[in-house]
Amino acid sequence: MDASTAMGMLTAAGDALLIILDPMRFAILCLAALLGVILGIIPGIGGLAGTALLLPFTFAMDPYTAFAFLLGLSATTSTGDPIPAILFGVPGGASSAATVLDGLPMARRGEAGRALSAAYMSSLMGGLFGAALLGLAVPILRPVMLFIGTPEMLAISILGLSMVAALSSSAPLRGLAAASIGIMISMIGSEPRTGAFRWTFGNLYLWEGIPLVPITLGLFALPELCDMAIARQKLKPDQKFDVNLGIWQGAKDCFQHWWLIMRCSWIGTALGAIPGIGGSVVDWVAYAHAARSVKGGQKTFGTGDVRGVIASESANNAKEGGSLITTIAFGIPGTAGMAIILGAFLSQGLVPGPDMLSKNLSVTYSMVWSIALANIVGAGLCYAFSGQFAKIATLRYTLVLPMVASIIFIGAFEGSRQWGDLIALLTFGTIGWTMKRLRWPRAPLILGVVLGDTIERQLFISIRLYGADWLLHPIVAVILCIALYGILRPMIQSILKSRRKGGSGLRFARPQFALTDLFSIVLLLVLGYLLILTIGWPYTTLLVPRIVTLTAMAAVGLSLFNSVFTRGALAAEPEEGDVEEEKALYMDSVGDDAHLTNRQIRDRAAAFLGWMLAFLLSMATIGIVPTILWFVIAYMRIEGRERWTLVLPMAFGLAAFVYVVFDQLLMIPWPRTFAGMLFPALQFIPSLR
């Protein structure tokens, strides 16, 4: 790059900054940042729905104002996401699921302010880092992106899955099995090439596949609420703590671990620049990297280590700059949110590509400044109200649970706005709670769902174009070897440890079955049944599903064999409670119910499921708003004996909030209810239609 070109880019960057700092444009950017934080706080809604909803309002704006508004909204959603994740264990979006692992334990022990502050500051630093890389990398990365082919993209996707699977406690086989099952879930529905239906069982809802939102909320949100109901404790113990001190400490933690933020921001930006990887992956990959690379991470991550919060949140916000790189340079949106912003390009008469790096360079740099300034404004807004957010952690579970559960049902319904979304929510909630109890990792499963379409498409194309030779591509071979080592690493370490002690490697004992092995046996039977169903499918339809199903069966079978034949011996995959398991990283949150018996846990879990089923049936009968009214009142009175002066304001306040925001502003088309069908005269009430 010659001096004149560099000077031209600096001039364009300076002009773009002055344009964005115009009082009216900056005010619109601040409004977008506020909306982004609010949408991030509400579980299941997220910036995608907000961006799609508000896109038409930008058609009359000039390009600078339009992109300032849209990017300000999308960039700050990740800043608001960790608030419900840390306080309630409910990820505001799929990209903040990893934050739950350490953020929620910190809130439980009275460090909510510190965790929130660390999330805000790391999000700010990561977002600024991603924006800076965006400004520098667009002209540089173009030849690199063109060099990456389909096999290399597939290998990168597999590496991302294997990293999380390998870090799922000391049981990588379970992680591999969960990831494969997640890919299988993503393949439910019509096959894109032939239109053939796979694993739909004749159900109309499954024809288009299961949306990501109810799966995410089911796997990660409902199990945390269930554990809260089981423990019957408020999030924080009764000790006093200084919220303001915690806020300062969280910011200080980020500056102490600035090198960790830089590394995770690199990961977020790099993965964000790869189309199809998506925002649901970067936080887990960054978290996994941090757990392995920081001192003592394998022992402390998942128990309330602030570095876990810093790692996931810095990568989350950095991904926005990376995903915008491919959108601007090639017209290839890296995420669904960027696909919507690509629509804004077309509405503004802009064409992604070389023109964005030449005659429209000032527009490009206005996007860079919009992301940077939005992160600053969003973090400032969160810090301004962080003390109030942290105080929420002192509330009793009977005050928190009914409100959060109501929002979760509404968020899950946003998946495809069908009743199947709510059934999927409860189904995956049950599966997620069972996996958590049996220490089966949930993170690889959700990553498999997110990356499933990408992996299937890339694997099919690679096999059709290169046959088995795609495995011999140099970059592919190196990446897959790294992935394989990650899966085999715990077994190799166990063999080496045994030999250092004079053993012969892996030791096998007489087979010993445990009740927990039934889960693996049921999984094998279900996977076998699904494999049989592929008989008769066209070749293009069954190729990838069979490969993934056989991989899942092999992983589950080997994991079951390992558990049965190494129980009581030096296991490659120790059981829960063993010394090795306690020292290993377990990438999931841990319930606070050690003081309860197994029967108490089962009874309270069944009661929670009963409340959720009652909510669903009531919503189908009388609609969402009346259901929220009776649910909040009944739960608070029956479970907590709360006083009426507290119950009634909360019930009517939440119902009014849902009616105004979701019914009147977002205009969600609620499904028809039994009451609306039986009494047509009542259909003037929106929630009864």
C-alpha positions in Angstrom: 0.0 0.0 0.0 1.6 3.3 -1.1 1.6 6.5 0.8 -1.2 8.2 -1.2 -3.5 5.2 -0.7 -2.8 5.2 3.0 -3.4 8.9 3.3 -6.7 8.5 1.4 -7.9 5.8 3.8 -7.0 8.0 6.8 -8.8 10.9 5.3 -11.9 8.8 4.6 -11.7 7.5 8.2 -11.5 11.0 9.6 -14.4 12.2 7.4 -16.5 9.3 8.4 -15.9 10.0 12.1 -17.1 13.6 11.7 -20.2 12.4 9.8 -21.1 10.0 12.6 -20.5 12.6 15.3 -23.2 14.8 13.7 -25.6 15.5 16.7 -28.6 13.9 15.0 -26.8 10.8 13.8 -25.0 10.4 17.1 -28.4 10.7 18.9 -29.8 8.0 16.6 -26.8 5.8 17.3 -27.3 6.2 21.1 -31.0 5.3 20.7 -30.0 2.2 18.7 -27.4 1.2 21.4 -30.1 1.5 24.1 -32.5 -0.6 22.1 -29.8 -3.2 21.5 -29.0 -3.5 25.3 -32.8 -3.9 26.0 -33.2 -6.6 23.4 -30.1 -8.4 24.7 -31.6 -8.5 28.2 -34.9 -10.1 27.0 -34.1 -13.9 26.6 -34.9 -15.3 23.2 -35.6 -12.0 21.4 -32.1 -10.7 20.6 -30.8 -8.3 18.1 -31.9 -10.4 15.1 -35.6 -9.8 15.7 -35.0 -6.1 16.5 -32.9 -5.6 13.4 -35.5 -7.3 11.2 -38.3 -5.3 12.8 -36.6 -1.9 12.5 -35.0 -2.4 9.0 -37.9 -0.7 7.1 -37.5 2.5 9.2 -34.0 2.9 7.7 -35.2 3.0 4.1 -35.7 6.8 4.3 -32.4 7.5 6.0 -29.1 8.3 4.3 -26.5 5.5 4.3 -24.5 6.8 7.2 -27.5 7.2 9.5 -29.0 3.9 8.4 -25.9 1.8 9.1 -25.2 3.8 12.3 -28.7 2.7 13.5 -28.6 -0.9 12.4 -25.0 -1.6 13.5 -25.5 0.3 16.8 -28.4 -2.0 17.5 -26.7 -5.3 16.6 -23.3 -4.4 18.2 -24.8 -3.7 21.6 -27.1 -6.7 21.8 -24.1 -8.8 22.9 -23.4 -6.2 25.7 -26.9 -6.8 27.2 -26.9 -10.6 26.7 -24.8 -11.4 29.8 -27.2 -9.6 32.2 -29.8 -12.4 32.3 -27.1 -15.0 31.8 -25.2 -13.9 35.0 -28.2 -13.1 37.2 -30.5 -15.9 36.3 -28.5 -18.4 34.2 -30.7 -17.6 31.3 -28.7 -16.6 28.2 -30.1 -13.5 26.6 -29.0 -15.1 23.3 -27.2 -18.2 22.1 -23.9 -16.3 22.0 -23.9 -15.7 25.8 -24.5 -19.3 26.8 -20.9 -19.8 27.9 -21.1 -16.8 30.2 -23.5 -18.7 32.4 -20.9 -21.2 33.4 -18.9 -18.8 35.5 -21.2 -15.7 35.7 -24.1 -17.5 37.5 -21.8 -19.0 40.2 -20.3 -15.6 40.8 -23.8 -14.1 41.3 -24.7 -16.9 43.7 -21.8 -16.1 46.0 -22.5 -12.4 45.9 -20.2 -11.2 43.1 -22.9 -10.2 40.6 -21.6 -6.7 40.3 -18.1 -7.9 39.6 -19.3 -10.4 37.0 -21.5 -7.8 35.3 -18.7 -5.2 35.2 -16.2 -7.8 33.8 -18.8 -8.6 31.1 -19.3 -5.0 30.2 -15.7 -4.0 30.1 -14.5 -7.1 28.2 -17.4 -6.6 25.7 -16.3 -3.0 25.3 -12.6 -3.9 24.8 -13.5 -6.8 22.5 -15.9 -4.7 20.4 -13.3 -1.9 20.0 -10.7 -4.5 19.0 -13.0 -6.0 16.5 -13.8 -2.6 15.0 -10.1 -1.8 14.7 -9.4 -5.1 12.9 -12.3 -4.4 10.6 -10.8 -1.0 9.7 -7.4 -2.6 8.9 -8.3 -6.0 7.6 -10.8 -5.5 4.7 -8.2 -4.9 2.0 -5.7 -7.4 3.5 -8.0 -10.4 4.0 -9.5 -10.4 0.6 -6.9 -12.8 -1.0 -6.9 -15.0 2.1 -10.7 -15.4 2.0 -10.6 -16.3 -1.7 -7.9 -19.0 -1.0 -10.1 -20.8 1.6 -12.1 -23.5 -0.2 -15.0 -25.7 0.9 -12.8 -28.5 2.4 -10.9 -25.9 4.5 -14.2 -24.4 5.7 -15.4 -27.8 6.7 -12.2 -28.6 8.6 -12.5 -25.3 10.5 -16.1 -26.1 11.4 -15.0 -29.6 12.6 -12.2 -28.1 14.6 -14.6 -25.7 16.4 -16.8 -28.6 17.4 -13.9 -30.8 18.5 -12.4 -28.1 20.7 -15.6 -27.8 22.7 -16.2 -31.6 22.7 -12.7 -32.2 23.9 -13.1 -29.7 26.7 -16.4 -31.1 27.9 -15.0 -32.3 31.3 -12.8 -35.3 31.0 -15.3 -37.1 28.7 -14.5 -36.1 25.1 -16.5 -39.1 23.8 -19.6 -37.7 25.4 -18.8 -34.3 23.9 -18.3 -35.9 20.4 -21.6 -37.8 20.8 -23.5 -34.6 21.8 -22.0 -32.7 18.9 -23.0 -35.4 16.4 -26.5 -35.5 17.8 -26.7 -31.7 17.5 -25.8 -32.0 13.8 -28.5 -34.7 13.4 -31.1 -32.3 15.0 -30.1 -29.6 12.5 -30.8 -32.0 9.6 -34.4 -32.6 10.7 -36.8 -31.3 8.0 -36.6 -31.0 4.2 -33.3 -31.7 2.6 -32.2 -28.6 0.6 -31.1 -30.4 -2.6 -34.0 -32.8 -3.2 -36.7 -31.5 -0.9 -37.0 -35.0 0.7 -38.1 -35.0 4.4 -35.8 -36.4 7.0 -36.9 -37.5 10.5 -40.1 -35.5 10.4 -42.4 -38.4 11.4 -45.1 -36.8 9.4 -45.2 -33.8 11.6 -45.9 -30.5 9.8 -43.9 -28.5 12.4 -40.7 -30.4 11.7 -40.8 -29.9 7.9 -38.7 -26.7 8.2 -36.6 -28.0 11.0 -36.6 -26.9 14.7 -35.7 -23.3 15.2 -32.5 -22.5 17.2 -34.3 -20.2 19.8 -36.4 -22.9 21.6 -33.5 -25.3 21.5 -31.2 -22.8 23.1 -33.7 -21.7 25.7 -34.7 -25.3 26.4 -31.1 -26.6 26.9 -29.7 -23.7 28.9 -32.5 -21.6 30.4 -35.1 -24.0 31.7 -32.6 -26.3 33.5 -31.2 -23.3 35.4 -34.7 -22.2 36.4 -35.5 -25.8 37.4 -32.4 -25.9 39.6 -33.4 -22.6 41.1 -36.8 -24.1 42.0 -35.2 -27.2 43.4 -32.7 -25.4 45.6 -35.4 -22.8 46.7 -32.9 -20.2 47.5 -32.2 -16.7 46.2 -29.3 -16.3 43.8 -27.1 -14.8 46.5 -26.5 -15.9 50.1 -27.4 -13.6 52.9 -24.0 -12.0 53.3 -23.6 -8.3 52.6 -21.6 -7.1 49.6 -20.7 -3.8 48.1 -22.0 -3.6 44.6 -19.9 -0.6 43.6 -16.8 -2.3 44.9 -17.7 -5.3 42.8 -18.2 -3.1 39.7 -14.7 -1.6 40.1 -13.1 -5.0 40.7 -14.7 -6.4 37.5 -13.3 -3.6 35.4 -9.9 -4.0 37.1 -10.0 -7.7 36.3 -10.3 -6.9 32.6 -7.2 -4.7 32.6 -5.3 -7.3 34.6 -6.2 -9.9 32.0 -5.9 -7.7 28.9 -3.8 -10.3 27.1 -6.6 -12.8 27.5 -9.0 -10.3 26.0 -6.8 -9.7 23.1 -6.4 -13.4 22.3 -10.2 -14.1 22.6 -10.9 -11.0 20.6 -8.7 -12.4 17.8 -10.7 -15.6 18.0 -14.0 -13.8 17.9 -13.0 -11.6 14.9 -11.5 -14.5 13.0 -14.5 -16.8 13.4 -16.9 -14.0 12.8 -15.2 -13.4 9.4 -15.9 -17.0 8.4 -19.4 -17.2 6.8 -21.7 -19.8 8.4 -19.8 -20.2 11.6 -22.1 -17.7 13.4 -22.1 -16.0 16.7 -23.3 -19.1 18.7 -19.8 -20.7 18.3 -17.3 -18.0 19.1 -18.0 -17.8 22.8 -17.5 -21.5 23.3 -14.3 -21.6 21.3 -12.9 -18.6 23.2 -14.0 -20.1 26.5 -12.4 -23.4 25.6 -9.2 -21.7 24.6 -9.1 -19.7 27.8 -9.8 -22.8 30.0 -6.8 -24.6 28.5 -4.4 -21.6 28.3 -4.7 -19.7 31.5 -3.1 -20.8 34.7 -5.4 -23.1 36.7 -8.2 -22.7 34.3 -9.1 -26.4 34.1 -9.7 -26.4 37.9 -11.5 -23.1 38.4 -13.5 -22.6 35.1 -17.1 -23.4 35.7 -17.0 -22.6 39.4 -17.1 -18.8 39.2 -13.8 -17.8 37.6 -14.1 -14.2 36.3 -11.7 -15.1 33.5 -14.4 -17.4 32.0 -16.8 -14.4 31.8 -14.0 -12.2 30.2 -13.1 -14.8 27.6 -16.6 -15.4 26.3 -17.8 -11.8 26.3 -14.7 -10.3 24.7 -15.0 -12.8 21.8 -18.8 -12.1 21.5 -18.5 -8.4 20.7 -15.4 -8.8 18.6 -17.2 -11.1 16.2 -19.3 -8.1 14.9 -16.3 -6.6 13.2 -15.2 -9.9 11.8 -18.7 -10.8 10.4 -18.9 -7.4 8.7 -15.7 -8.0 6.8 -17.1 -10.7 4.5 -20.4 -8.7 4.2 -18.6 -5.6 2.9 -15.9 -7.2 0.9 -17.7 -10.1 -0.7 -21.4 -9.6 -0.1 -21.4 -12.8 2.0 -23.1 -12.3 5.4 -21.3 -14.1 8.1 -24.4 -14.2 10.4 -28.2 -14.0 10.0 -28.0 -10.4 11.5 -25.5 -9.5 8.8 -27.8 -10.9 6.2 -30.4 -8.4 7.2 -27.8 -5.6 7.1 -26.9 -6.8 3.6 -30.6 -6.0 2.7 -29.9 -2.5 3.9 -27.0 -2.3 1.4 -29.4 -3.0 -1.4 -32.0 -0.6 -0.1 -29.4 2.1 0.0 -28.2 1.4 -3.6 -24.8 0.1 -2.4 -23.1 -3.0 -3.8 -20.7 -4.9 -1.5 -17.3 -5.5 -3.1 -14.5 -3.4 -4.5 -16.6 -0.2 -4.6 -16.9 -0.3 -0.8 -13.1 -0.1 -0.6 -12.8 2.8 -3.2 -15.5 5.3 -4.0 -17.7 4.3 -0.9 -14.7 4.1 1.5 -16.2 6.7 3.8 -19.4 4.7 4.2 -17.3 1.6 5.1 -15.4 3.5 7.7 -18.6 5.0 9.1 -19.6 1.4 9.8 -16.3 0.9 11.7 -16.9 4.0 13.8 -20.6 3.0 14.4 -19.5 -0.3 15.9 -16.8 1.3 18.0 -19.0 4.2 19.3 -22.0 1.9 19.9 -19.9 -0.4 22.1 -18.8 2.6 24.1 -22.3 3.9 24.5 -23.7 0.4 25.3 -21.1 -0.2 27.9 -21.7 3.2 29.5 -25.5 2.5 29.7 -24.9 -0.8 31.3 -22.5 0.7 33.9 -25.0 3.4 34.7 -27.5 0.8 35.7 -25.2 -2.0 36.8 -25.9 -1.4 40.5 -29.6 -1.9 39.9 -28.9 -5.1 37.9 -26.7 -6.5 40.5 -29.3 -6.0 43.2 -31.7 -8.3 41.3 -29.4 -11.1 42.5 -30.7 -10.6 46.0 -34.3 -11.5 45.1 -36.0 -14.7 46.2 -36.6 -17.3 43.6 -40.3 -16.9 43.9 -40.0 -13.3 42.7 -37.6 -14.1 39.9 -38.7 -17.4 38.5 -42.3 -16.6 37.3 -41.2 -13.5 35.5 -38.3 -15.1 33.7 -40.3 -18.2 32.9 -43.0 -16.1 31.2 -40.4 -14.2 29.1 -38.8 -17.5 28.2 -42.1 -18.9 26.8 -42.5 -15.7 24.7 -38.9 -15.8 23.5 -39.3 -19.5 22.5 -42.4 -18.7 20.6 -40.4 -16.3 18.5 -38.6 -19.3 16.9 -41.2 -19.8 14.2 -44.4 -18.6 16.0 -46.0 -22.0 16.2 -47.1 -24.2 19.1 -44.3 -26.6 18.2 -41.8 -24.0 19.4 -43.2 -24.3 23.0 -43.4 -28.1 22.9 -39.7 -28.1 21.6 -38.9 -25.7 24.5 -40.2 -28.2 27.2 -38.7 -31.2 25.4 -35.2 -29.7 25.1 -35.6 -28.4 28.7 -36.1 -31.9 29.9 -33.3 -33.2 27.9 -31.0 -30.3 29.0 -31.7 -30.9 32.7 -31.1 -34.7 32.3 -27.8 -34.1 30.5 -26.8 -31.6 33.2 -27.6 -34.0 36.0 -25.7 -36.9 34.3 -22.8 -34.6 33.4 -23.3 -35.0 29.7 -22.1 -31.7 28.1 -24.7 -29.5 26.5 -22.4 -27.0 24.8 -21.3 -29.4 21.9 -25.0 -30.2 21.3 -26.0 -26.6 20.7 -22.8 -26.1 18.6 -23.8 -29.1 16.5 -27.2 -27.6 15.9 -25.7 -24.2 14.9 -23.0 -25.7 12.6 -25.1 -28.6 11.2 -26.3 -27.0 8.0 -22.8 -25.6 7.2 -21.1 -28.9 7.9 -23.6 -30.9 5.9 -23.3 -28.6 2.9 -19.5 -28.5 3.0 -19.1 -32.2 3.6 -21.4 -33.0 0.7 -19.7 -30.6 -1.7 -16.2 -31.8 -0.6 -17.1 -35.5 -1.2 -18.7 -34.8 -4.6 -15.9 -32.6 -5.8 -12.8 -34.4 -4.4 -14.0 -37.8 -3.1 -11.9 -38.9 -0.2 -9.0 -36.7 -1.5 -10.3 -33.7 0.3 -8.8 -35.2 3.5 -5.4 -34.8 1.8 -5.5 -31.1 1.4 -2.5 -29.7 3.4 -4.5 -27.2 5.5 -7.3 -29.7 6.0 -4.9 -32.5 7.1 -3.3 -30.2 9.7 -6.6 -28.9 11.1 -8.1 -32.4 11.4 -5.0 -33.7 13.1 -5.4 -31.0 15.7 -9.0 -31.9 16.1 -8.3 -35.6 16.5 -5.6 -34.9 19.1 -8.1 -32.8 21.1 -10.5 -35.7 21.2 -7.8 -38.3 22.1 -5.8 -36.1 24.5 -7.4 -37.2 27.8 -6.9 -40.9 26.8 -3.3 -40.3 25.9 -2.7 -38.5 29.1 -4.3 -41.3 31.1 -2.1 -43.9 29.4 1.0 -41.9 30.1 0.1 -41.3 33.7 -0.5 -45.0 34.2 2.8 -45.9 32.7 4.6 -43.3 34.9 3.2 -45.1 37.9 4.4 -48.5 36.6 1.2 -49.6 34.9 0.6 -50.8 31.3 -1.6 -48.0 30.2 -5.4 -48.3 30.2 -6.7 -50.6 32.9 -10.0 -52.5 32.5 -12.0 -54.0 35.4 -14.9 -56.4 35.5 -18.0 -54.8 34.0 -20.1 -52.8 36.4 -23.3 -51.3 35.3 -24.9 -48.2 37.0 -28.3 -46.6 36.7 -26.8 -43.7 34.8 -25.7 -46.1 32.0 -29.4 -46.3 31.0 -29.1 -42.9 29.3 -26.4 -44.1 27.0 -28.3 -47.3 26.2 -31.5 -45.3 25.4 -29.4 -43.0 23.2 -28.0 -46.0 21.3 -31.5 -47.4 20.7 -32.8 -44.1 19.5 -29.8 -43.6 17.2 -30.2 -47.1 15.8 -33.8 -46.4 15.1 -33.0 -43.2 13.3 -30.3 -45.0 11.3 -32.9 -47.6 10.1 -35.2 -44.8 9.0 -32.6 -43.6 6.5 -33.1 -46.8 4.5 -34.7 -45.9 1.2 -33.6 -42.3 1.2 -31.9 -40.9 -2.0 -28.1 -41.0 -1.9 -27.8 -37.2 -1.7 -30.3 -37.2 1.2 -28.8 -40.0 3.3 -25.0 -39.5 2.8 -24.3 -37.0 5.5 -27.0 -38.2 8.0 -25.6 -41.7 7.9 -22.0 -40.5 8.5 -23.1 -38.4 11.4 -25.4 -41.0 12.9 -22.7 -43.7 12.8 -20.2 -41.3 14.4 -22.7 -40.5 17.2 -23.3 -44.3 17.7 -19.6 -45.0 17.8 -19.0 -42.2 20.3 -21.9 -43.2 22.6 -20.9 -46.9 22.4 -17.3 -46.3 23.2 -18.3 -44.0 26.1 -20.6 -46.6 27.5 -17.9 -49.3 27.1 -15.4 -47.1 28.9 -17.8 -46.4 31.8 -18.8 -50.0 32.2 -15.3 -51.6 32.0 -13.2 -49.0 33.7 -15.5 -48.2 36.6 -13.5 -48.8 39.7 -10.2 -48.8 37.8 -8.0 -46.1 36.4 -10.6 -44.7 33.9 -9.9 -42.7 30.8 -13.3 -41.1 31.6 -13.7 -41.0 35.4 -17.1 -41.0 36.9 -18.6 -38.1 38.8 -17.0 -37.8 42.2 -13.7 -39.3 41.2 -10.6 -37.3 42.1 -9.7 -36.9 38.4 -13.1 -35.7 37.5 -13.1 -33.1 40.2 -9.8 -31.7 38.9 -10.9 -31.7 35.3 -12.7 -28.9 33.6 -16.4 -29.4 33.4 -17.9 -26.9 30.9 -21.3 -26.5 32.6 -22.9 -24.9 35.6 -23.3 -26.8 38.8 -26.6 -26.9 40.8 -26.7 -25.7 44.4 -28.7 -28.6 45.9 -26.1 -30.7 47.7 -28.2 -30.3 50.9 -31.1 -32.2 49.4 -31.9 -35.9 49.0 -32.4 -37.5 45.6 -36.1 -37.9 46.3 -36.5 -34.2 47.2 -34.7 -33.3 43.9 -37.0 -35.5 41.9 -40.1 -34.3 43.6 -39.2 -30.6 43.1 -38.2 -31.1 39.5 -41.5 -32.8 38.8 -43.3 -29.9 40.4 -41.4 -27.5 38.2 -42.3 -29.5 35.1 -45.9 -29.4 36.2 -45.9 -25.6 36.5 -44.4 -25.4 33.0 -47.0 -27.8 31.5 -49.8 -25.8 33.2 -48.4 -22.6 31.7 -48.4 -24.2 28.2 -51.9 -25.6 28.5 -53.3 -22.3 29.9 -51.7 -20.3 27.1 -53.4 -22.6 24.6 -56.7 -22.2 26.4 -57.0 -18.5 27.4 -53.9 -16.8 25.8 -50.6 -15.4 27.0 -51.7 -12.3 29.0 -54.3 -14.0 31.2 -51.9 -16.9 31.7 -49.2 -14.6 33.0 -51.6 -13.1 35.4 -52.7 -16.3 37.1 -49.3 -18.0 36.8 -47.4 -15.2 38.6 -50.1 -15.0 41.3 -50.4 -18.7 41.8 -46.6 -19.4 41.8 -45.8 -16.6 44.2 -48.6 -17.5 46.6 -48.3 -21.3 46.6 -44.5 -21.6 46.4 -43.4 -18.6 48.4 -46.4 -17.4 50.4 -45.6 -14.0 49.2 -47.8 -11.1 50.4 -50.6 -9.8 48.2 -49.3 -6.3 48.2 -46.2 -7.7 46.3 -47.9 -10.4 44.2 -50.6 -8.2 42.6 -48.3 -5.4 41.4 -45.9 -7.9 39.9 -48.5 -9.9 38.2 -50.4 -7.0 36.6 -47.1 -5.1 35.9 -45.7 -8.1 34.0 -48.9 -8.7 32.1 -49.1 -5.0 31.1 -45.4 -5.1 30.0 -46.0 -8.2 27.8 -49.2 -6.6 26.3 -47.6 -3.3 25.5 -44.2 -4.5 24.2 -44.9 -7.9 22.6 -48.5 -7.4 21.5 -48.8 -3.7 20.6 -45.2 -2.8 19.7 -43.8 -6.0 18.2 -47.2 -7.1 17.1 -46.6 -10.8 17.7 -49.3 -12.9 16.0 -50.4 -15.0 18.9 -51.9 -18.4 17.9 -55.7 -19.1 18.2 -56.8 -20.3 21.6 -59.5 -22.7 22.6 -61.4 -19.8 24.2 -61.2 -17.7 21.0 -62.5 -20.6 18.9 -65.4 -21.5 21.4 -66.4 -17.8 21.9 -65.8 -15.8 18.7 -67.1 -12.7 20.4 -64.0 -12.6 22.6 -61.6 -12.5 19.6 -61.3 -8.7 19.9 -58.9 -9.5 22.8 -55.5 -9.9 21.0 -54.2 -12.8 23.1 -57.5 -14.8 22.7 -57.6 -14.7 18.9 
